[in-house]
Amino acid sequence: MKKILATILVTTGLFGCSKEIQSPVMPISNPIKPAPVYTDNITYLALGDSYTIGEAVELSKSYPYQLAAQLKQAGHNTANPDIIARTGWTTGDLISAINASGTASKKYDIVTLLIGVNNQYRGNGKDVYRTEFIQLLNTAINYANGDKKHVFVISIPDWGATPFANGYDRNKIAMDIDAFNAINKAETDKQGVAYVDITPISKKAATDASLNASDGLHPSAAMYSLWVNAIAPVVLSQL
């Protein structure tokens, strides 16, 4: 934000009078205040799959990087995110990658978790998803040093709204995604962790081609921006 300093000086002259009458300087009733600058140093871990690494867009345009940028704009000294994610990962794949990463002892100020689309796409069981999602949510809380207020779960987007889904049963995809999201939201609510539902936003890809990446499946940078506009206020409210 730019600091705007406005000085208003009004001078009024009356014709036919020997004296010049000068009005007082009028105070600014609603000055624009600069964004606060915090002394914190925010570290951020993003857990997930292709949506987290920003498949088909520049890494800087992925939602974790755009989120970090918004936190910086809000005055928080935020580091670039650490990311444990890869295209095609299911909950089981993410668990295995975390276990192999050697990062269990690391702690972060913010942790986001978005996982499950590949469970749905592969037709994996919902009971397994629930069990593994619970494990991942607990892992995310541990990464946040046990502070549940600094963990943020993001819903699974509806890939059935993308051009890639041509020839698929889009209604069935939407229903499956909703079922998986019902699981991750229920388990998130049990833990008292913040949940951000970006699924309705993801459906806009059906009518706006600019929200699709070049591969016709993943979100574009513009779509990720819409997600972050929903995620950032929730994160900022907890800092």
C-alpha positions as CSV (number, residue, x, y, z in Angstrom):
1,M,0.0,0.0,0.0
2,K,1.2,3.5,-0.7
3,K,1.2,6.1,2.0
4,I,-0.8,9.1,0.9
5,L,0.0,12.4,2.6
6,A,-2.6,15.0,1.6
7,T,-2.4,18.7,2.7
8,I,-5.4,20.8,2.0
9,L,-5.1,24.6,2.1
10,V,-8.0,26.8,1.1
11,T,-7.6,30.6,0.8
12,T,-10.7,32.7,0.1
13,G,-10.5,36.4,-0.9
14,L,-13.5,38.7,-0.6
15,F,-13.8,41.5,-3.3
16,G,-14.3,45.0,-2.0
17,C,-12.8,44.3,1.4
18,S,-9.5,45.6,2.7
19,K,-8.7,42.4,4.6
20,E,-8.0,38.9,3.1
21,I,-9.9,36.2,4.9
22,Q,-8.1,32.9,5.1
23,S,-9.9,29.8,6.1
24,P,-8.2,27.4,8.5
25,V,-6.6,24.2,7.3
26,M,-9.2,21.5,7.3
27,P,-8.3,18.2,8.9
28,I,-8.5,15.0,6.9
29,S,-11.4,13.1,8.3
30,N,-10.5,9.6,6.9
31,P,-6.8,9.4,6.1
32,I,-5.6,6.3,4.3
33,K,-3.5,4.3,6.7
34,P,-0.5,2.3,5.5
35,A,-0.5,-1.5,6.0
36,P,1.0,-2.5,9.4
37,V,4.5,-3.9,9.3
38,Y,4.9,-6.9,11.7
39,T,8.2,-8.1,13.1
40,D,7.3,-11.7,12.7
41,N,9.1,-14.1,10.4
42,I,6.5,-16.5,8.9
43,T,7.5,-20.0,7.7
44,Y,5.1,-21.9,5.6
45,L,4.8,-25.6,4.6
46,A,2.4,-26.7,1.8
47,L,1.3,-30.3,1.7
48,G,-0.5,-31.8,-1.3
49,D,-0.4,-32.9,-4.9
50,S,-0.4,-31.2,-8.4
51,Y,-2.6,-28.4,-7.2
52,T,0.0,-27.5,-4.6
53,I,3.0,-27.4,-6.9
54,G,1.0,-25.6,-9.5
55,E,1.3,-28.1,-12.3
56,A,1.3,-26.4,-15.8
57,V,2.0,-22.9,-14.3
58,E,5.2,-21.2,-13.0
59,L,5.9,-22.2,-9.5
60,S,5.7,-18.5,-8.4
61,K,2.0,-18.6,-9.7
62,S,1.1,-21.6,-7.6
63,Y,-1.4,-21.0,-4.8
64,P,1.3,-21.4,-2.0
65,Y,3.5,-18.8,-3.5
66,Q,0.6,-16.5,-4.2
67,L,-0.5,-16.9,-0.6
68,A,2.9,-16.1,0.7
69,A,2.9,-13.0,-1.5
70,Q,-0.4,-11.8,-0.1
71,L,0.9,-12.3,3.5
72,K,3.9,-10.2,2.6
73,Q,1.6,-7.5,1.2
74,A,-0.3,-7.6,4.5
75,G,2.9,-6.7,6.3
76,H,4.0,-10.2,7.4
77,N,7.6,-11.2,6.7
78,T,6.9,-14.5,5.0
79,A,9.4,-16.9,3.6
80,N,8.9,-18.7,0.3
81,P,7.0,-21.9,1.1
82,D,8.5,-25.3,1.6
83,I,6.4,-27.8,-0.5
84,I,5.9,-31.5,-0.2
85,A,3.8,-32.4,-3.2
86,R,3.9,-34.0,-6.6
87,T,1.5,-34.5,-9.5
88,G,-0.5,-37.7,-9.1
89,W,0.0,-38.2,-5.4
90,T,-2.8,-39.8,-3.3
91,T,-3.0,-39.5,0.5
92,G,-0.9,-42.6,0.7
93,D,1.8,-41.2,-1.6
94,L,2.0,-38.0,0.5
95,I,2.3,-40.0,3.7
96,S,5.2,-42.0,2.2
97,A,6.9,-38.9,0.9
98,I,6.7,-37.1,4.3
99,N,8.1,-40.2,6.0
100,A,11.0,-40.2,3.6
101,S,11.6,-36.5,3.7
102,G,13.3,-36.4,7.1
103,T,11.4,-33.3,8.1
104,A,9.3,-34.6,11.0
105,S,11.2,-32.4,13.5
106,K,10.7,-29.2,11.5
107,K,8.2,-26.7,12.7
108,Y,6.3,-24.1,10.7
109,D,4.1,-21.1,11.4
110,I,1.6,-22.0,8.7
111,V,0.7,-25.4,7.2
112,T,-1.8,-25.9,4.4
113,L,-3.1,-29.3,3.3
114,L,-5.0,-30.1,0.0
115,I,-5.1,-33.7,-0.9
116,G,-7.5,-36.3,-2.3
117,V,-8.2,-35.7,-6.0
118,N,-6.1,-38.6,-7.0
119,N,-7.8,-40.9,-4.5
120,Q,-11.1,-39.9,-6.3
121,Y,-9.6,-40.2,-9.8
122,R,-8.2,-43.7,-9.2
123,G,-11.4,-44.9,-7.6
124,N,-9.7,-45.5,-4.2
125,G,-11.9,-46.3,-1.3
126,K,-13.3,-43.5,0.9
127,D,-12.7,-45.4,4.1
128,V,-9.0,-45.5,3.3
129,Y,-9.1,-41.9,2.4
130,R,-10.6,-41.0,5.7
131,T,-8.0,-43.0,7.6
132,E,-5.1,-41.5,5.7
133,F,-6.5,-38.0,5.7
134,I,-6.7,-38.1,9.5
135,Q,-3.1,-39.2,9.7
136,L,-2.1,-36.3,7.4
137,L,-4.1,-33.8,9.3
138,N,-2.4,-34.9,12.5
139,T,1.0,-34.6,10.7
140,A,0.1,-31.1,9.6
141,I,-0.7,-30.1,13.2
142,N,2.6,-31.5,14.3
143,Y,4.4,-29.5,11.7
144,A,2.6,-26.4,13.1
145,N,4.1,-27.3,16.6
146,G,0.7,-28.4,17.8
147,D,-1.0,-25.1,17.1
148,K,-4.3,-26.0,15.3
149,K,-5.0,-22.3,14.5
150,H,-2.0,-22.3,12.1
151,V,-3.2,-25.3,10.0
152,F,-5.5,-24.7,7.0
153,V,-7.3,-27.5,5.1
154,I,-8.3,-26.6,1.5
155,S,-11.1,-28.5,-0.2
156,I,-10.6,-30.7,-3.3
157,P,-11.4,-28.8,-6.5
158,D,-13.8,-30.2,-9.1
159,W,-11.7,-31.3,-12.1
160,G,-15.0,-32.3,-13.8
161,A,-15.4,-28.6,-14.7
162,T,-12.3,-28.7,-16.9
163,P,-11.9,-29.4,-20.6
164,F,-10.0,-32.6,-19.6
165,A,-13.2,-34.1,-18.3
166,N,-14.8,-34.1,-21.8
167,G,-16.1,-37.6,-22.3
168,Y,-16.4,-38.3,-18.5
169,D,-19.5,-38.3,-16.5
170,R,-19.2,-34.8,-15.0
171,N,-22.1,-35.2,-12.6
172,K,-20.5,-38.4,-11.2
173,I,-17.2,-36.6,-10.8
174,A,-18.9,-33.7,-8.9
175,M,-20.7,-36.1,-6.6
176,D,-17.5,-38.1,-5.9
177,I,-15.6,-34.9,-5.2
178,D,-18.3,-33.8,-2.8
179,A,-18.2,-37.1,-1.0
180,F,-14.4,-36.9,-0.5
181,N,-14.8,-33.3,0.6
182,A,-17.5,-34.2,3.1
183,I,-14.9,-36.6,4.7
184,N,-12.1,-34.1,4.9
185,K,-14.3,-31.4,6.2
186,A,-15.8,-33.6,8.9
187,E,-12.4,-34.7,10.1
188,T,-11.1,-31.1,9.9
189,D,-14.0,-29.8,11.9
190,K,-13.5,-32.5,14.6
191,Q,-10.0,-31.1,15.1
192,G,-11.1,-27.5,15.2
193,V,-8.9,-26.6,12.2
194,A,-9.8,-24.0,9.7
195,Y,-11.3,-25.2,6.4
196,V,-11.5,-23.2,3.2
197,D,-14.0,-24.4,0.5
198,I,-12.6,-23.5,-2.9
199,T,-14.6,-26.2,-4.7
200,P,-17.4,-23.7,-5.9
201,I,-14.6,-21.4,-7.2
202,S,-13.1,-24.3,-9.2
203,K,-16.4,-24.9,-11.0
204,K,-16.0,-21.5,-12.7
205,A,-13.5,-23.2,-15.0
206,A,-16.5,-24.7,-16.9
207,T,-17.5,-21.3,-18.2
208,D,-14.2,-19.3,-18.1
209,A,-11.4,-20.7,-20.2
210,S,-8.9,-18.3,-18.6
211,L,-9.2,-20.3,-15.4
212,N,-7.7,-23.4,-17.0
213,A,-4.0,-24.0,-17.5
214,S,-2.7,-25.0,-20.9
215,D,-3.0,-28.7,-20.2
216,G,-6.8,-28.3,-19.9
217,L,-6.8,-30.0,-16.5
218,H,-5.1,-27.9,-13.9
219,P,-5.9,-24.4,-12.7
220,S,-4.3,-21.4,-14.3
221,A,-2.5,-18.7,-12.3
222,A,-5.8,-16.7,-12.4
223,M,-7.7,-19.5,-10.8
224,Y,-5.1,-19.9,-8.1
225,S,-5.5,-16.1,-7.5
226,L,-9.2,-16.7,-6.8
227,W,-8.4,-19.5,-4.4
228,V,-5.9,-17.3,-2.6
229,N,-8.4,-14.5,-2.3
230,A,-10.5,-16.9,-0.3
231,I,-7.6,-18.5,1.7
232,A,-5.6,-15.4,2.6
233,P,-8.3,-13.7,4.8
234,V,-8.7,-17.0,6.8
235,V,-4.9,-17.3,7.3
236,L,-4.5,-13.6,8.2
237,S,-7.3,-13.9,10.8
238,Q,-5.3,-16.5,12.7
239,L,-1.9,-14.7,12.7
